[in-house]
Amino acid sequence: MDAQTIKERIAQIQSKREYLMSLLEQPNLGTLKIDVNQALEEMDELIDEYRRTFPDTES
């Protein structure tokens, strides 16, 4: 997988992260809030790892 493909996939992940953040604002989320928080944590870790691996790229 080349760097451009990885960059595009990270951009997709970042856009989905915004959706998950909006889900957290829903009052009827119930126990799914735990799963949404976990997904956000994992996304943040992935994005951080990407930035450490490709420090010269903007994302």
DSSP file (Angstrom, degrees, kcal/mol; ACC not computed):
  #  RESIDUE AA STRUCTURE BP1 BP2  ACC     N-H-->O    O-->H-N    N-H-->O    O-->H-N    TCO  KAPPA ALPHA  PHI   PSI    X-CA   Y-CA   Z-CA
    1    1 A M              0   0    0      0, 0.0     2,-0.1     0, 0.0     0, 0.0   0.000 360.0 360.0 360.0 131.3    0.0    0.0    0.0
    2    2 A D     >  -     0   0    0      1,-0.1     4,-1.9     4,-0.0     3,-0.2  -0.393 360.0-106.3 -88.2 167.4    1.5    3.3   -1.0
    3    3 A A  H  > S+     0   0    0      1,-0.2     4,-2.5     2,-0.2     5,-0.2   0.840 117.2  56.1 -62.3 -36.2    1.6    6.5    1.2
    4    4 A Q  H  > S+     0   0    0      2,-0.2     4,-2.3     1,-0.2    -1,-0.2   0.907 107.1  49.1 -64.7 -41.5   -1.1    8.2   -0.9
    5    5 A T  H  > S+     0   0    0     -3,-0.2     4,-2.2     2,-0.2    -1,-0.2   0.912 111.7  49.2 -63.4 -42.6   -3.6    5.4   -0.3
    6    6 A I  H  X S+     0   0    0     -4,-1.9     4,-2.4     1,-0.2    -2,-0.2   0.919 109.7  51.8 -62.7 -43.2   -2.9    5.4    3.4
    7    7 A K  H  X S+     0   0    0     -4,-2.5     4,-2.0     1,-0.2    -2,-0.2   0.902 109.7  49.8 -60.0 -42.3   -3.4    9.2    3.5
    8    8 A E  H  X S+     0   0    0     -4,-2.3     4,-1.8     1,-0.2    -1,-0.2   0.896 110.9  49.1 -64.7 -40.7   -6.8    8.8    1.8
    9    9 A R  H  X S+     0   0    0     -4,-2.2     4,-2.3     2,-0.2    -2,-0.2   0.875 108.8  52.4 -68.3 -36.5   -7.9    6.1    4.2
   10   10 A I  H  X S+     0   0    0     -4,-2.4     4,-2.6     2,-0.2    -1,-0.2   0.898 107.2  53.4 -64.5 -39.2   -6.8    8.2    7.2
   11   11 A A  H  X S+     0   0    0     -4,-2.0     4,-1.8     2,-0.2    -2,-0.2   0.897 108.8  49.4 -62.1 -39.6   -8.9   11.1    5.8
   12   12 A Q  H  X S+     0   0    0     -4,-1.8     4,-1.9     2,-0.2    -2,-0.2   0.916 110.6  50.2 -63.9 -43.0  -11.9    8.7    5.6
   13   13 A I  H  X S+     0   0    0     -4,-2.3     4,-1.8     1,-0.2    -2,-0.2   0.907 108.6  52.5 -62.3 -42.1  -11.3    7.6    9.2
   14   14 A Q  H  X S+     0   0    0     -4,-2.6     4,-1.4     1,-0.2    -1,-0.2   0.883 108.0  50.8 -63.5 -37.6  -11.2   11.2   10.3
   15   15 A S  H  X S+     0   0    0     -4,-1.8     4,-1.0     1,-0.2    -1,-0.2   0.876 110.5  49.3 -68.3 -35.4  -14.5   12.0    8.6
   16   16 A K  H  X S+     0   0    0     -4,-1.9     4,-2.0     1,-0.2    -1,-0.2   0.797 102.7  62.8 -71.8 -28.0  -16.1    9.1   10.4
   17   17 A R  H  X S+     0   0    0     -4,-1.8     4,-2.3     1,-0.2    -1,-0.2   0.910  98.8  54.7 -61.9 -41.8  -14.7   10.2   13.7
   18   18 A E  H  X S+     0   0    0     -4,-1.4     4,-1.8     1,-0.2    -1,-0.2   0.883 106.3  52.0 -60.0 -38.0  -16.7   13.4   13.4
   19   19 A Y  H  X S+     0   0    0     -4,-1.0     4,-1.7     2,-0.2    -1,-0.2   0.918 108.5  50.3 -64.9 -42.8  -19.8   11.3   13.0
   20   20 A L  H  X S+     0   0    0     -4,-2.0     4,-1.5     1,-0.2    -2,-0.2   0.882 106.9  55.0 -63.0 -37.6  -19.0    9.3   16.1
   21   21 A M  H  X S+     0   0    0     -4,-2.3     4,-0.5     1,-0.2    -1,-0.2   0.900 107.0  50.5 -62.1 -39.0  -18.5   12.5   18.0
   22   22 A S  H >< S+     0   0    0     -4,-1.8     3,-0.9     1,-0.2     4,-0.2   0.837 104.4  59.0 -68.4 -30.9  -22.0   13.6   17.0
   23   23 A L  H >< S+     0   0    0     -4,-1.7     3,-2.0     1,-0.2    -1,-0.2   0.863  94.9  63.6 -63.6 -35.0  -23.4   10.2   18.2
   24   24 A L  H 3< S+     0   0    0     -4,-1.5    -1,-0.2     1,-0.3    -2,-0.2   0.758  95.1  60.9 -62.1 -22.7  -22.1   10.9   21.7
   25   25 A E  T << S+     0   0    0     -3,-0.9    -1,-0.3    -4,-0.5    -2,-0.2   0.573  79.5 106.1 -80.5  -8.8  -24.4   13.9   21.9
   26   26 A Q    X   -     0   0    0     -3,-2.0     3,-1.0    -4,-0.2    -3,-0.0  -0.579  62.0-152.3 -75.5 127.2  -27.4   11.6   21.5
   27   27 A P  T 3  S+     0   0    0      0, 0.0     3,-0.4     0, 0.0    -1,-0.1   0.729  90.6  55.3 -72.7 -20.2  -29.3   11.2   24.8
   28   28 A N  T 3  S+     0   0    0      1,-0.2    -2,-0.1     2,-0.0    -3,-0.0   0.084  71.5 107.9-100.9  24.3  -30.7    7.8   23.9
   29   29 A L    X   +     0   0    0     -3,-1.0     3,-1.6     1,-0.2    -1,-0.2   0.814  50.6 173.4 -72.5 -30.7  -27.4    6.1   23.1
   30   30 A G  T >   -     0   0    0     -3,-0.4     3,-1.5     1,-0.3     4,-0.2  -0.294  65.5  -9.6  62.2-137.8  -27.5    4.0   26.3
   31   31 A T  T >> S+     0   0    0      1,-0.3     3,-1.3     2,-0.2     4,-0.7   0.634 121.7  78.9 -72.9 -13.1  -24.7    1.3   26.7
   32   32 A L  H <> S+     0   0    0     -3,-1.6     4,-2.5     1,-0.3    -1,-0.3   0.710  75.7  78.0 -65.1 -17.4  -23.6    1.9   23.1
   33   33 A K  H <> S+     0   0    0     -3,-1.5     4,-2.5     1,-0.2    -1,-0.3   0.862  88.8  55.8 -58.6 -35.4  -21.9    5.0   24.4
   34   34 A I  H <> S+     0   0    0     -3,-1.3     4,-2.1    -4,-0.2    -1,-0.2   0.924 108.9  45.9 -62.2 -45.1  -19.1    2.7   25.7
   35   35 A D  H  X S+     0   0    0     -4,-0.7     4,-2.5     2,-0.2    -2,-0.2   0.887 111.9  51.0 -66.1 -39.7  -18.6    1.2   22.2
   36   36 A V  H  X S+     0   0    0     -4,-2.5     4,-2.4     2,-0.2    -2,-0.2   0.922 110.4  49.4 -64.8 -43.4  -18.6    4.7   20.6
   37   37 A N  H  X S+     0   0    0     -4,-2.5     4,-2.3     2,-0.2    -2,-0.2   0.905 111.0  50.1 -61.0 -41.1  -16.0    5.9   23.1
   38   38 A Q  H  X S+     0   0    0     -4,-2.1     4,-2.4     2,-0.2    -2,-0.2   0.913 109.7  50.4 -63.5 -43.3  -13.8    2.8   22.4
   39   39 A A  H  X S+     0   0    0     -4,-2.5     4,-2.5     1,-0.2    -2,-0.2   0.908 110.3  50.4 -61.9 -42.0  -14.0    3.4   18.7
   40   40 A L  H  X S+     0   0    0     -4,-2.4     4,-2.6     2,-0.2    -2,-0.2   0.910 109.6  50.6 -63.2 -42.4  -13.0    7.0   19.1
   41   41 A E  H  X S+     0   0    0     -4,-2.3     4,-2.2     1,-0.2    -2,-0.2   0.920 112.2  46.7 -61.2 -43.7  -10.0    6.0   21.3
   42   42 A E  H  X S+     0   0    0     -4,-2.4     4,-2.3     2,-0.2    -2,-0.2   0.884 111.8  50.7 -67.8 -38.2   -8.9    3.5   18.7
   43   43 A M  H  X S+     0   0    0     -4,-2.5     4,-2.7     2,-0.2     5,-0.2   0.926 109.7  50.7 -63.3 -43.9   -9.3    6.0   15.9
   44   44 A D  H  X S+     0   0    0     -4,-2.6     4,-2.6     1,-0.2    -2,-0.2   0.902 110.3  49.7 -61.0 -41.5   -7.3    8.5   17.8
   45   45 A E  H  X S+     0   0    0     -4,-2.2     4,-2.5     2,-0.2    -1,-0.2   0.914 111.6  48.8 -62.8 -42.9   -4.5    6.0   18.3
   46   46 A L  H  X S+     0   0    0     -4,-2.3     4,-2.3     2,-0.2    -2,-0.2   0.917 112.4  47.6 -63.6 -43.9   -4.5    5.1   14.6
   47   47 A I  H  X S+     0   0    0     -4,-2.7     4,-2.4     2,-0.2    -2,-0.2   0.906 112.2  49.9 -65.6 -41.6   -4.4    8.8   13.6
   48   48 A D  H  X S+     0   0    0     -4,-2.6     4,-2.0    -5,-0.2    -2,-0.2   0.914 110.8  49.6 -62.1 -42.7   -1.5    9.4   16.1
   49   49 A E  H  X S+     0   0    0     -4,-2.5     4,-2.2     2,-0.2    -2,-0.2   0.901 109.8  51.6 -63.7 -40.2    0.4    6.5   14.8
   50   50 A Y  H  X S+     0   0    0     -4,-2.3     4,-3.0     1,-0.2    -2,-0.2   0.928 109.7  49.5 -59.7 -45.8   -0.1    7.7   11.2
   51   51 A R  H  < S+     0   0    0     -4,-2.4    -1,-0.2     1,-0.2    -2,-0.2   0.840 111.6  48.6 -66.2 -32.9    1.2   11.1   12.2
   52   52 A R  H  < S+     0   0    0     -4,-2.0    -1,-0.2    -5,-0.2    -2,-0.2   0.866 115.8  44.0 -71.5 -35.7    4.3    9.6   13.9
   53   53 A T  H  < S+     0   0    0     -4,-2.2    -2,-0.2     1,-0.3    -3,-0.2   0.870 127.8  27.9 -77.1 -37.6    5.0    7.4   10.9
   54   54 A F  S >< S+     0   0    0     -4,-3.0     3,-1.5    -5,-0.2    -1,-0.3  -0.635  70.6 162.9-122.8  71.7    4.4   10.1    8.2
   55   55 A P  T 3  S+     0   0    0      0, 0.0    -1,-0.1     0, 0.0    -2,-0.1   0.721  70.7  58.8 -67.7 -20.3    5.3   13.4   10.1
   56   56 A D  T 3  S+     0   0    0     -3,-0.1     2,-0.3     2,-0.1    -5,-0.1   0.496  89.4  89.6 -87.7  -3.3    5.6   15.4    6.9
   57   57 A T  S <  S-     0   0    0     -3,-1.5     2,-0.4    -6,-0.1    -3,-0.1  -0.708  71.8-131.3 -98.6 147.4    2.1   14.8    5.7
   58   58 A E              0   0    0     -2,-0.3    -2,-0.1     1,-0.1    -1,-0.0  -0.770 360.0 360.0 -91.2 137.3   -0.9   16.9    6.5
   59   59 A S              0   0    0     -2,-0.4    -1,-0.1   -49,-0.0   -45,-0.1   0.304 360.0 360.0-144.7 360.0   -4.1   15.1    7.6
